[in-house]
């Protein structure tokens, strides 16, 4: 599922939490975040932290996605029991789908209003690596479905506070129904090429 995203500093937002997120994003070595890289998360009470993306386990060094339909079992139970919820501010996330001529085509998904997308996550102390977080995924929306059968669990802006402060338990994750700008693009993992794809707003 989602293994790569971007977080940019967003201008023109003067709320205190947004300013702290932008400042933390500016301290990252790169706005492009891959699994095992540091990323910015929002915790309960408006606390903003930089953590490693991906839970460390003996069988996988960076488990960066958590299926919403499996959160009540396995490695996610402790994070939920301790109310370790977080929200991941994301400027854009990337997914690869089949290309017309074979191979894979990268797609960029972003909010239509030059704001962050708010993605549900979980975090844990992380031991020697320090705190780590993982991104919750849910069923694909109609926009995502032609490209992948799952997508990040994007929250509406008015759901963010309730989620991080554990105001609803259990939380029911649904495919995002808000607007997403979808652009076919050159792979962000390689050197950009001239003539990027055309964007469509759904």
Backbone as a chain_set.jsonl record, in Angstrom:
{"seq": "XXXXXXXXXXXXXXXXXXXXXXXXXXXXXXXXXXXXXXXXXXXXXXXXXXXXXXXXXXXXXXXXXXXXXXXXXXXXXXXXXXXXXXXXXXXXXXXXXXXXXXXXXXXXXXXXXXXXXXXXXXXXXXXXXXXXXXXXXXXXXXXXXXXXXXXXXXXXXXXXXXXXXXXXXXXXXXXXXXXXXXXXXXXXXXXXXXXXXXXXXX", "coords": {"N": [[0.846, -1.179, 0.0], [0.511, 2.261, 0.751], [3.674, 3.554, 0.504], [5.138, 5.793, 0.325], [5.269, 9.258, 0.654], [4.667, 12.843, 0.683], [5.484, 15.76, 2.543], [4.927, 19.086, 2.716], [5.757, 22.452, 3.696], [3.042, 24.405, 4.436], [1.773, 27.416, 3.293], [0.254, 30.434, 4.729], [-1.383, 29.603, 6.832], [-2.386, 30.158, 10.036], [-3.007, 28.95, 12.45], [-2.012, 27.638, 15.612], [-1.242, 24.879, 15.865], [-0.884, 24.128, 13.19], [1.231, 25.795, 12.496], [3.271, 24.693, 14.081], [3.417, 22.149, 12.942], [4.3, 22.826, 10.334], [6.792, 23.939, 10.981], [8.108, 21.695, 12.046], [8.086, 20.046, 9.775], [9.812, 21.506, 8.193], [12.226, 20.937, 9.365], [12.874, 18.407, 8.59], [15.047, 16.245, 6.709], [14.31, 15.906, 4.092], [11.357, 16.677, 2.191], [10.157, 14.482, 1.133], [9.002, 11.395, 2.113], [9.878, 8.176, 2.896], [9.232, 4.737, 3.895], [10.669, 3.975, 7.029], [11.946, 6.41, 7.163], [12.148, 9.616, 8.914], [9.143, 11.297, 9.891], [6.46, 13.699, 10.272], [4.136, 13.848, 12.924], [0.912, 14.315, 14.429], [-0.185, 14.41, 17.722], [-2.26, 13.574, 20.605], [-3.817, 16.34, 22.259], [-2.73, 18.3, 20.677], [-0.005, 18.033, 20.354], [3.022, 17.975, 18.545], [5.218, 15.877, 16.836], [8.305, 14.429, 15.618], [8.785, 11.363, 14.173], [9.898, 7.982, 13.459], [8.895, 6.382, 10.463], [7.243, 3.489, 10.499], [6.74, 0.51, 12.214], [9.04, -1.407, 14.06], [9.859, -4.781, 13.715], [10.941, -8.193, 14.272], [10.626, -9.648, 11.947], [10.236, -7.774, 10.029], [11.603, -4.701, 9.256], [10.299, -2.236, 9.077], [7.188, -1.682, 9.409], [4.867, -0.115, 7.858], [2.216, 0.3, 7.231], [-1.1, -0.207, 8.452], [-3.782, -2.288, 8.391], [-7.145, -1.29, 8.515], [-9.151, -3.089, 9.127], [-7.96, -4.954, 10.711], [-7.089, -4.039, 13.113], [-7.739, -4.799, 15.682], [-6.227, -6.884, 16.506], [-3.119, -8.763, 16.75], [-0.081, -6.932, 16.237], [-1.063, -4.381, 16.597], [-2.665, -4.078, 18.786], [-1.567, -3.256, 21.272], [-0.869, -0.567, 20.819], [-3.405, 0.535, 20.417], [-4.582, -0.069, 22.87], [-3.173, 1.541, 24.607], [-4.012, 3.935, 23.737], [-2.579, 5.16, 21.679], [-2.867, 6.981, 19.359], [-2.348, 8.755, 16.307], [-2.114, 11.455, 13.942], [-1.24, 11.889, 10.589], [0.076, 14.455, 8.817], [-0.107, 15.138, 5.41], [1.078, 16.215, 2.325], [0.913, 15.097, -0.199], [0.271, 11.806, -1.374], [1.514, 8.753, -2.832], [0.786, 6.334, -5.321], [1.091, 3.335, -7.199], [-0.105, 2.132, -10.255], [-1.345, -0.062, -12.902], [0.236, 0.536, -16.038], [-0.631, 1.794, -19.296], [0.882, 0.703, -21.427], [1.993, -1.499, -20.249], [3.912, -2.441, -17.328], [4.336, -0.109, -14.591], [2.518, 2.768, -13.496], [2.971, 5.815, -11.894], [0.988, 7.646, -9.551], [-0.101, 10.7, -8.172], [-1.722, 11.785, -5.275], [-3.518, 14.359, -3.866], [-4.792, 17.005, -1.708], [-7.374, 19.254, -2.802], [-7.262, 21.924, -2.101], [-4.82, 23.08, -1.509], [-4.004, 22.291, 0.997], [-2.965, 20.238, 3.792], [-3.555, 16.692, 3.647], [-5.124, 14.684, 6.091], [-4.137, 11.925, 7.709], [-5.046, 8.959, 9.346], [-3.26, 7.361, 11.986], [-1.162, 5.148, 13.989], [0.982, 4.965, 16.869], [4.034, 3.964, 18.559], [6.302, 3.548, 21.375], [8.825, 2.437, 20.523], [11.414, 1.572, 21.341], [14.934, 1.132, 20.949], [15.05, 2.589, 18.588], [13.557, 4.779, 19.022], [10.412, 6.655, 19.091], [7.917, 5.362, 16.858], [5.757, 5.329, 13.981], [2.779, 4.21, 12.272], [0.767, 3.985, 9.323], [-2.7, 4.032, 8.945], [-4.715, 2.076, 6.811], [-7.498, 1.786, 4.57], [-10.487, 0.611, 2.838], [-10.594, 1.206, -0.716], [-11.557, 4.323, -2.173], [-13.943, 5.398, -4.729], [-12.364, 6.948, -6.448], [-9.769, 6.007, -5.989], [-9.984, 3.266, -6.503], [-9.605, 2.284, -9.27], [-6.863, 2.179, -9.344], [-5.731, 1.061, -7.025], [-6.702, -1.33, -4.494], [-6.852, -0.502, -1.899], [-6.438, 2.308, 0.369], [-4.853, 5.13, 2.04], [-6.217, 5.961, 5.266], [-7.845, 8.603, 5.17], [-8.758, 11.395, 7.053], [-11.46, 13.688, 7.624], [-11.015, 17.212, 8.125], [-12.453, 18.063, 10.349], [-12.553, 15.798, 11.867], [-10.124, 15.244, 12.963], [-9.245, 16.127, 15.577], [-10.978, 14.676, 17.261], [-10.2, 12.066, 16.641], [-7.393, 11.835, 17.399], [-7.596, 12.388, 20.089], [-9.038, 10.292, 21.045], [-11.859, 10.196, 21.094], [-13.858, 8.664, 20.1], [-14.562, 5.306, 20.207], [-14.927, 1.998, 19.215], [-13.15, 3.372, 16.35], [-14.609, 3.946, 13.233], [-13.451, 3.367, 10.145], [-13.731, 4.775, 6.961], [-13.767, 4.788, 3.347], [-12.314, 7.708, 1.898], [-14.348, 10.489, 1.256], [-14.04, 13.037, 0.432], [-12.705, 15.668, -1.733], [-10.149, 14.782, -3.989], [-7.193, 15.565, -5.653], [-5.919, 14.081, -8.474], [-3.087, 13.015, -10.098], [-1.352, 11.763, -12.835], [2.011, 10.883, -12.843], [5.612, 11.206, -13.158], [7.676, 8.744, -11.611], [8.188, 9.503, -8.24], [10.327, 8.436, -6.995], [12.461, 8.368, -8.633], [14.689, 10.275, -10.785], [13.126, 13.271, -11.771], [11.265, 13.559, -14.848], [10.875, 15.353, -17.963], [7.766, 16.879, -18.923], [5.405, 16.081, -17.238], [2.452, 14.323, -16.032], [-1.049, 15.047, -16.709], [-3.253, 16.71, -14.507], [-6.236, 15.746, -12.774], [-9.249, 16.69, -11.253], [-11.286, 15.251, -8.903]], "CA": [[0.0, 0.0, 0.0], [1.249, 3.52, 0.687], [5.049, 3.454, 0.968], [5.847, 7.003, -0.037], [4.435, 10.454, 0.64], [5.378, 14.123, 0.768], [4.922, 16.785, 3.423], [5.477, 20.413, 2.455], [5.293, 23.533, 4.542], [1.901, 25.032, 3.793], [1.716, 28.838, 3.655], [-1.027, 31.096, 4.941], [-2.175, 28.984, 7.894], [-1.835, 30.757, 11.239], [-3.331, 28.233, 13.665], [-0.79, 27.241, 16.298], [-0.848, 23.506, 15.538], [-0.395, 24.116, 11.809], [2.564, 26.412, 12.5], [4.214, 23.714, 14.631], [3.613, 21.106, 11.927], [5.137, 23.386, 9.274], [8.157, 24.063, 11.504], [8.676, 20.342, 12.127], [8.338, 19.592, 8.408], [10.987, 22.21, 7.701], [13.437, 20.358, 9.954], [13.167, 17.118, 7.968], [16.095, 16.304, 5.691], [13.635, 15.981, 2.795], [9.901, 16.595, 2.31], [9.741, 13.172, 0.632], [9.11, 10.45, 3.228], [9.742, 6.747, 2.616], [9.201, 3.972, 5.138], [11.867, 4.049, 7.884], [12.368, 7.811, 7.278], [11.388, 10.405, 9.884], [8.014, 12.083, 9.411], [5.785, 14.521, 11.278], [2.831, 13.35, 13.36], [0.152, 15.079, 15.401], [-0.649, 13.558, 18.809], [-3.313, 14.133, 21.451], [-3.519, 17.624, 22.87], [-2.056, 19.195, 19.749], [1.446, 17.83, 20.382], [3.606, 17.651, 17.241], [6.477, 15.15, 17.008], [8.94, 13.759, 14.483], [9.001, 9.954, 14.492], [10.266, 7.081, 12.362], [7.733, 5.756, 9.827], [7.318, 2.035, 10.412], [7.0, -0.257, 13.426], [10.132, -2.376, 13.924], [9.624, -6.136, 14.176], [12.029, -9.079, 13.861], [10.371, -10.14, 10.598], [10.099, -6.638, 9.114], [12.182, -3.552, 9.945], [9.486, -1.02, 8.997], [5.808, -1.988, 9.034], [4.414, 1.27, 7.748], [0.772, 0.347, 7.005], [-1.918, -1.042, 9.335], [-5.121, -2.432, 7.828], [-8.181, -0.876, 9.469], [-9.982, -4.23, 9.515], [-7.175, -5.876, 11.523], [-6.495, -3.279, 14.21], [-8.07, -5.374, 16.979], [-5.432, -8.089, 16.723], [-1.702, -8.68, 16.387], [0.829, -5.911, 16.763], [-1.709, -3.088, 16.768], [-3.481, -4.067, 19.996], [-0.934, -2.464, 22.328], [-0.989, 0.85, 20.487], [-4.783, 0.928, 20.67], [-4.864, -0.173, 24.31], [-2.569, 2.712, 25.249], [-4.558, 5.117, 23.061], [-1.496, 5.771, 20.912], [-3.322, 7.391, 18.042], [-1.709, 9.943, 15.756], [-2.559, 11.847, 12.606], [-0.082, 12.181, 9.74], [-0.205, 15.472, 7.798], [0.482, 14.711, 4.139], [0.784, 17.081, 1.181], [0.533, 14.201, -1.296], [0.767, 10.438, -1.285], [1.74, 8.184, -4.161], [0.44, 4.935, -5.542], [1.429, 2.872, -8.541], [-1.089, 1.263, -10.88], [-0.917, -0.557, -14.213], [0.405, 1.496, -17.131], [-1.287, 1.361, -20.525], [1.766, -0.127, -22.233], [2.671, -2.457, -19.39], [4.679, -1.829, -16.263], [3.612, 0.612, -13.554], [2.385, 4.211, -13.624], [2.828, 6.498, -10.602], [-0.091, 8.623, -9.418], [-0.02, 11.547, -6.992], [-3.016, 12.143, -4.699], [-3.363, 15.504, -2.969], [-6.004, 17.764, -1.444], [-7.593, 20.24, -3.856], [-7.251, 23.294, -1.596], [-3.462, 23.396, -1.074], [-3.87, 22.006, 2.416], [-2.572, 18.863, 4.038], [-4.48, 15.618, 3.945], [-4.914, 14.215, 7.462], [-4.241, 10.465, 7.627], [-5.037, 8.293, 10.646], [-2.118, 6.502, 12.254], [-0.882, 4.66, 15.332], [2.4, 5.088, 17.187], [4.518, 3.219, 19.715], [7.586, 4.104, 21.832], [9.823, 2.057, 19.535], [12.674, 1.044, 21.85], [16.196, 1.775, 20.585], [14.856, 3.492, 17.455], [12.709, 5.895, 19.404], [9.014, 6.493, 18.687], [7.633, 4.989, 15.469], [4.337, 5.398, 13.649], [2.318, 3.479, 11.106], [-0.36, 4.635, 8.653], [-3.873, 3.174, 8.806], [-5.287, 2.012, 5.466], [-8.873, 1.308, 4.516], [-10.919, 0.263, 1.481], [-10.399, 2.267, -1.702], [-12.681, 5.137, -2.631], [-14.111, 5.261, -6.182], [-11.234, 7.576, -7.144], [-8.586, 5.163, -5.843], [-10.226, 1.874, -6.877], [-8.979, 1.83, -10.506], [-5.408, 2.129, -9.195], [-5.389, 0.148, -5.931], [-7.911, -1.695, -3.755], [-6.821, 0.103, -0.574], [-5.896, 3.659, 0.381], [-4.708, 5.661, 3.394], [-7.456, 6.349, 5.94], [-7.848, 10.065, 5.243], [-9.794, 11.961, 7.908], [-11.866, 15.06, 7.389], [-10.364, 18.126, 9.069], [-13.223, 18.147, 11.59], [-12.421, 14.531, 12.588], [-8.75, 15.071, 13.439], [-9.164, 16.258, 17.034], [-11.671, 13.553, 17.867], [-9.426, 10.828, 16.467], [-6.172, 11.788, 18.218], [-7.969, 12.426, 21.499], [-9.747, 9.056, 21.367], [-13.221, 10.562, 21.476], [-14.786, 7.648, 19.617], [-13.896, 4.008, 20.245], [-13.918, 1.966, 18.144], [-13.286, 4.293, 15.225], [-14.994, 3.266, 12.001], [-12.764, 3.994, 9.02], [-14.445, 4.671, 5.697], [-13.046, 5.417, 2.226], [-12.425, 9.163, 1.918], [-15.356, 10.982, 0.32], [-13.716, 14.403, 0.045], [-12.08, 15.855, -3.034], [-8.733, 14.461, -4.157], [-6.595, 15.851, -6.955], [-5.183, 12.887, -8.908], [-2.224, 13.347, -11.224], [-0.364, 10.803, -13.316], [3.293, 11.581, -12.719], [6.827, 10.399, -13.155], [7.898, 8.178, -10.29], [8.938, 10.395, -7.361], [11.502, 7.721, -6.502], [13.536, 8.507, -9.61], [14.904, 11.64, -11.241], [11.974, 13.736, -12.541], [11.388, 13.68, -16.293], [10.1, 16.452, -18.526], [6.421, 16.555, -19.439], [4.62, 15.307, -16.306], [1.069, 14.022, -16.411], [-2.087, 16.046, -16.534], [-4.018, 16.487, -13.303], [-7.701, 15.769, -12.837], [-9.85, 16.898, -9.935], [-12.496, 14.44, -8.765]], "C": [[0.883, 1.231, 0.0], [2.632, 3.372, 1.312], [5.826, 4.742, 0.76], [4.876, 8.176, -0.019], [5.304, 11.692, 0.781], [4.687, 15.025, 1.779], [5.665, 18.087, 3.173], [5.022, 21.368, 3.544], [4.184, 24.27, 3.798], [1.789, 26.491, 4.221], [0.308, 29.282, 4.038], [-1.901, 30.484, 6.01], [-1.595, 29.439, 9.23], [-2.238, 30.055, 12.532], [-2.068, 27.653, 14.279], [-0.31, 25.845, 15.911], [-0.272, 23.444, 14.133], [1.001, 24.742, 11.721], [3.593, 25.425, 13.022], [4.467, 22.579, 13.646], [4.534, 21.611, 10.823], [6.581, 23.521, 9.734], [8.83, 22.706, 11.586], [8.987, 19.803, 10.739], [9.59, 20.252, 7.843], [12.291, 21.669, 8.25], [13.775, 18.99, 9.372], [14.252, 17.282, 6.909], [15.505, 16.448, 4.295], [12.133, 15.986, 3.028], [9.35, 15.26, 1.824], [10.025, 12.114, 1.7], [8.868, 9.041, 2.72], [9.666, 6.002, 3.934], [10.601, 3.888, 5.725], [12.457, 5.459, 7.955], [11.631, 8.489, 8.423], [10.269, 11.187, 9.209], [7.357, 12.803, 10.576], [4.438, 13.907, 11.625], [2.225, 14.298, 14.388], [-0.423, 14.112, 16.428], [-1.768, 14.254, 19.582], [-2.864, 15.449, 22.063], [-2.795, 18.596, 21.97], [-0.546, 19.086, 19.755], [1.933, 17.388, 19.009], [4.976, 17.02, 17.46], [7.005, 14.677, 15.666], [9.266, 12.343, 14.931], [9.431, 9.193, 13.245], [9.004, 6.44, 11.799], [7.966, 4.26, 9.708], [7.631, 1.402, 11.756], [8.102, -1.276, 13.142], [9.708, -3.716, 14.516], [10.734, -7.032, 13.64], [11.872, -9.548, 12.419], [10.233, -9.026, 9.565], [10.603, -5.383, 9.817], [11.332, -2.289, 9.913], [8.088, -1.359, 8.486], [5.064, -0.666, 9.038], [2.923, 1.413, 7.456], [0.074, -0.614, 7.96], [-3.331, -1.1, 8.756], [-6.179, -2.113, 8.882], [-9.039, -2.041, 9.946], [-9.226, -5.244, 10.359], [-6.557, -5.193, 12.745], [-6.765, -3.884, 15.582], [-7.3, -6.649, 17.266], [-3.964, -7.803, 16.406], [-0.977, -7.496, 17.014], [0.161, -4.579, 17.054], [-2.43, -2.958, 18.104], [-2.875, -3.177, 21.08], [-1.068, -0.975, 22.061], [-2.405, 1.347, 20.756], [-5.1, 0.923, 22.16], [-4.323, 1.045, 25.058], [-3.032, 4.024, 24.62], [-3.471, 5.895, 22.322], [-1.964, 6.041, 19.484], [-2.531, 8.622, 17.598], [-2.344, 10.252, 14.41], [-1.331, 12.32, 11.838], [-0.489, 13.243, 8.726], [0.583, 15.171, 6.522], [0.096, 15.699, 3.047], [0.302, 16.258, -0.008], [1.024, 12.808, -0.97], [0.757, 9.832, -2.678], [1.334, 6.721, -4.196], [0.728, 4.592, -6.996], [0.352, 1.915, -9.034], [-0.591, 0.8, -12.234], [-0.812, 0.578, -15.228], [-0.197, 0.925, -18.405], [-0.412, 0.43, -21.352], [2.483, -1.204, -21.463], [3.51, -1.738, -18.35], [3.773, -1.092, -15.288], [3.624, 2.111, -13.829], [2.181, 4.809, -12.231], [1.692, 7.508, -10.667], [0.105, 9.386, -8.114], [-1.434, 11.937, -6.562], [-2.801, 13.274, -3.706], [-4.715, 16.171, -2.749], [-6.159, 18.871, -2.477], [-7.419, 21.682, -3.412], [-5.894, 23.699, -1.032], [-3.308, 23.249, 0.436], [-3.375, 20.581, 2.572], [-3.782, 17.943, 4.022], [-4.123, 15.103, 5.339], [-5.182, 12.714, 7.503], [-4.117, 9.855, 9.022], [-3.818, 7.394, 10.783], [-2.125, 6.001, 13.688], [0.604, 4.845, 15.587], [2.743, 4.234, 18.399], [5.878, 3.77, 20.124], [8.778, 3.699, 20.979], [11.171, 1.599, 20.042], [13.882, 1.84, 21.415], [16.042, 2.776, 19.44], [14.101, 4.759, 17.832], [11.3, 5.698, 18.879], [8.868, 6.232, 17.187], [6.129, 5.103, 15.229], [4.042, 4.548, 12.424], [1.043, 4.143, 10.592], [-1.508, 3.641, 8.509], [-4.361, 3.23, 7.355], [-6.693, 1.422, 5.536], [-9.234, 0.967, 3.069], [-10.791, 1.469, 0.554], [-11.689, 3.027, -1.964], [-12.852, 4.912, -4.135], [-12.972, 5.887, -6.977], [-10.009, 6.666, -7.133], [-8.767, 3.783, -6.476], [-9.612, 1.446, -8.209], [-7.463, 1.628, -10.395], [-4.993, 1.124, -8.133], [-6.651, -0.14, -5.142], [-7.927, -1.184, -2.322], [-6.214, 1.495, -0.688], [-5.661, 4.095, 1.826], [-6.054, 6.112, 3.955], [-7.43, 7.859, 6.177], [-9.037, 10.523, 6.086], [-10.219, 13.325, 7.384], [-11.211, 15.955, 8.438], [-11.115, 18.178, 10.394], [-13.212, 16.839, 12.386], [-11.077, 14.393, 13.292], [-8.675, 15.109, 14.962], [-9.824, 15.084, 17.74], [-10.883, 12.26, 17.768], [-8.226, 10.795, 17.41], [-6.482, 11.788, 19.71], [-8.899, 11.29, 21.914], [-11.186, 9.314, 21.81], [-14.272, 9.601, 20.93], [-14.039, 6.319, 19.558], [-14.959, 2.913, 20.175], [-14.201, 3.003, 17.058], [-13.64, 3.489, 13.981], [-14.382, 4.007, 10.82], [-13.533, 3.722, 7.729], [-13.57, 5.236, 4.582], [-13.323, 6.92, 2.194], [-13.408, 9.631, 0.852], [-15.097, 12.43, -0.1], [-13.045, 14.457, -1.322], [-10.601, 15.5, -2.984], [-8.308, 14.873, -5.561], [-5.695, 14.678, -7.319], [-4.392, 13.226, -10.16], [-1.348, 12.164, -11.579], [0.979, 11.517, -13.358], [4.444, 10.621, -12.933], [7.051, 9.881, -11.742], [8.69, 9.152, -9.429], [10.181, 9.73, -6.778], [12.689, 7.826, -7.447], [13.664, 9.968, -10.014], [13.708, 12.097, -12.083], [12.275, 13.851, -14.027], [10.562, 14.863, -16.775], [8.716, 15.957, -18.92], [5.634, 15.669, -18.523], [3.187, 15.142, -16.761], [0.131, 15.181, -16.175], [-2.924, 15.71, -15.307], [-5.513, 16.518, -13.569], [-8.22, 15.923, -11.419], [-11.17, 16.141, -9.883], [-13.283, 14.928, -7.551]], "O": [[1.908, 1.251, -0.682], [2.753, 3.098, 2.506], [7.035, 4.786, 0.991], [3.793, 8.104, -0.602], [6.517, 11.601, 0.973], [3.459, 15.053, 1.864], [6.873, 18.181, 3.389], [4.028, 21.123, 4.228], [4.373, 24.705, 2.662], [1.718, 26.767, 5.418], [-0.684, 28.621, 3.728], [-3.082, 30.825, 6.087], [-0.439, 29.143, 9.533], [-1.858, 30.507, 13.612], [-1.16, 27.226, 13.564], [0.877, 25.64, 15.657], [0.735, 22.771, 13.91], [1.849, 24.272, 10.962], [4.685, 25.325, 12.463], [5.594, 22.099, 13.524], [5.455, 20.901, 10.417], [7.502, 23.246, 8.965], [10.002, 22.576, 11.233], [10.027, 19.176, 10.534], [10.343, 19.625, 7.097], [13.353, 21.907, 7.675], [14.856, 18.463, 9.634], [14.361, 18.338, 6.285], [16.125, 17.043, 3.413], [11.666, 15.356, 3.977], [8.189, 14.944, 2.081], [11.166, 11.961, 2.136], [7.803, 8.736, 2.184], [9.995, 6.559, 4.981], [11.588, 3.748, 5.002], [13.381, 5.69, 8.735], [10.594, 7.994, 8.864], [10.429, 11.678, 8.092], [7.673, 12.537, 11.736], [3.687, 13.495, 10.74], [2.938, 14.988, 15.117], [-1.063, 13.123, 16.073], [-2.166, 15.372, 19.256], [-1.683, 15.648, 22.348], [-2.293, 19.617, 22.44], [0.135, 19.958, 19.215], [1.323, 16.523, 18.381], [5.803, 17.569, 18.188], [6.254, 14.541, 14.7], [9.939, 12.142, 15.942], [9.338, 9.697, 12.125], [8.138, 6.003, 12.557], [8.791, 3.815, 8.91], [8.652, 1.706, 12.371], [8.092, -1.931, 12.099], [9.258, -3.789, 15.659], [11.399, -6.68, 12.665], [12.864, -9.816, 11.741], [10.125, -9.294, 8.369], [10.084, -5.029, 10.876], [11.617, -1.349, 10.656], [7.833, -1.329, 7.282], [4.679, -0.16, 10.092], [2.409, 2.531, 7.435], [0.582, -1.698, 8.245], [-3.999, -0.072, 8.643], [-6.112, -2.608, 10.007], [-9.595, -1.993, 11.043], [-9.778, -6.292, 10.697], [-5.612, -5.712, 13.339], [-6.097, -3.526, 16.552], [-7.665, -7.412, 18.16], [-3.618, -6.751, 15.87], [-1.228, -7.118, 18.158], [0.764, -3.723, 17.702], [-2.773, -1.849, 18.515], [-3.595, -2.424, 21.735], [-1.35, -0.203, 22.978], [-2.59, 2.453, 21.264], [-5.802, 1.805, 22.655], [-4.932, 1.519, 26.017], [-2.506, 5.092, 24.933], [-3.448, 7.125, 22.338], [-1.508, 5.406, 18.533], [-2.101, 9.427, 18.424], [-3.025, 9.413, 13.82], [-0.493, 13.053, 12.365], [-1.316, 12.97, 7.855], [1.798, 14.974, 6.565], [-1.086, 15.989, 2.862], [-0.604, 16.669, -0.734], [2.079, 12.645, -0.356], [0.084, 10.325, -3.583], [1.516, 5.979, -3.231], [0.624, 5.431, -7.89], [-0.053, 0.999, -8.318], [0.477, 1.223, -12.675], [-1.662, 1.466, -15.272], [-0.264, -0.292, -18.573], [-0.914, -0.539, -21.923], [3.466, -1.769, -21.943], [3.785, -0.546, -18.489], [2.589, -1.407, -15.168], [4.608, 2.655, -14.329], [1.317, 4.358, -11.479], [1.461, 8.141, -11.697], [0.433, 8.8, -7.082], [-2.243, 12.367, -7.384], [-1.98, 13.151, -2.796], [-5.663, 15.94, -3.498], [-5.157, 19.38, -2.98], [-7.427, 22.584, -4.25], [-5.822, 24.572, -0.167], [-2.565, 24.0, 1.069], [-3.364, 19.808, 1.615], [-4.896, 18.358, 4.343], [-2.952, 15.089, 5.718], [-6.324, 12.281, 7.35], [-3.207, 10.187, 9.78], [-3.395, 6.749, 9.823], [-2.977, 6.377, 14.493], [1.401, 4.88, 14.65], [1.865, 3.833, 19.164], [6.55, 4.4, 19.308], [9.66, 4.522, 20.729], [12.025, 1.256, 19.225], [13.883, 3.068, 21.49], [16.829, 3.717, 19.338], [14.022, 5.701, 17.043], [11.016, 4.665, 18.273], [9.589, 6.797, 16.365], [5.33, 4.987, 16.159], [4.935, 4.215, 11.645], [0.326, 4.79, 11.355], [-1.314, 2.533, 8.009], [-4.412, 4.301, 6.75], [-7.022, 0.662, 6.446], [-8.383, 1.029, 2.182], [-10.873, 2.614, 0.997], [-12.775, 2.448, -1.974], [-11.989, 4.293, -4.758], [-12.645, 5.413, -8.065], [-9.296, 6.559, -8.13], [-7.793, 3.191, -6.94], [-9.123, 0.319, -8.292], [-6.854, 0.985, -11.25], [-4.009, 0.407, -8.314], [-7.569, 0.679, -5.108], [-8.899, -1.403, -1.598], [-5.569, 1.832, -1.681], [-6.214, 3.491, 2.745], [-6.92, 6.583, 3.218], [-7.042, 8.326, 7.248], [-10.171, 10.099, 5.866], [-9.423, 14.034, 6.769], [-10.889, 15.489, 9.531], [-10.498, 18.321, 11.45], [-13.798, 16.774, 13.466], [-10.911, 13.51, 14.134], [-8.097, 14.21, 15.572], [-9.283, 14.559, 18.713], [-10.891, 11.449, 18.694], [-8.055, 9.824, 18.147], [-5.713, 11.248, 20.505], [-9.478, 11.318, 23.0], [-11.665, 8.723, 22.778], [-15.45, 9.717, 21.267], [-12.991, 6.227, 18.92], [-15.845, 2.901, 21.03], [-15.335, 3.446, 16.876], [-13.024, 2.457, 13.713], [-14.756, 5.144, 10.532], [-13.928, 2.59, 7.448], [-12.713, 6.08, 4.844], [-14.451, 7.349, 2.439], [-13.32, 9.227, -0.307], [-15.851, 12.988, -0.898], [-12.844, 13.434, -1.976], [-9.892, 15.875, -2.05], [-8.988, 14.564, -6.54], [-4.802, 14.321, -6.551], [-4.955, 13.669, -11.161], [-0.667, 11.616, -10.711], [1.07, 12.639, -13.856], [4.282, 9.401, -12.896], [6.648, 10.53, -10.776], [9.765, 9.59, -9.838], [10.996, 10.393, -6.136], [13.799, 7.42, -7.102], [12.842, 10.8, -9.629], [13.309, 11.394, -13.011], [13.389, 14.193, -14.423], [9.655, 15.32, -16.079], [8.519, 14.777, -19.212], [5.211, 14.592, -18.944], [2.758, 15.742, -17.747], [0.478, 16.167, -15.523], [-3.268, 14.548, -15.092], [-5.991, 17.217, -14.462], [-7.67, 15.336, -10.487], [-12.058, 16.358, -10.707], [-14.344, 14.384, -7.245]]}, "num_chains": 1, "name": "protein.A"}
